[in-house]
Amino acid sequence: MIYNDDGTLKYDMTEMKILLIDLQDNDNKHTFANKESLRKWLIGFHSVDYETQEGDRDINELTLQELCEHGEWDYKILDKKRELKKQGVEHEE
């Protein structure tokens, strides 16, 4: 992690982030530490509009891919160090 002089977080050097992509072209830009965090967020987000019919699975049982298809989402795995390097931010190990 890289911090500002005042101690606040400037750059999170976590190896990987998951970027949520809204296929409906809304301006939703969220990143998550891992796929399970993203899946749980999508469950919370869609729990209000997910209607189960008899025989349907509970929303909590859906896979990340099924949740993405239900809500017209996609995701991209970002290599955080590579993305920051493109922005000119170097990190000493």
Secondary structure by P-SEA (a helix, b strand, c coil): cccccccccccccccbbbbbbccccccbbbbbccaaaaaaaaaaaacccccccccccccccccaaaaaaaabbbbbbbaaaaaaaaacccccc
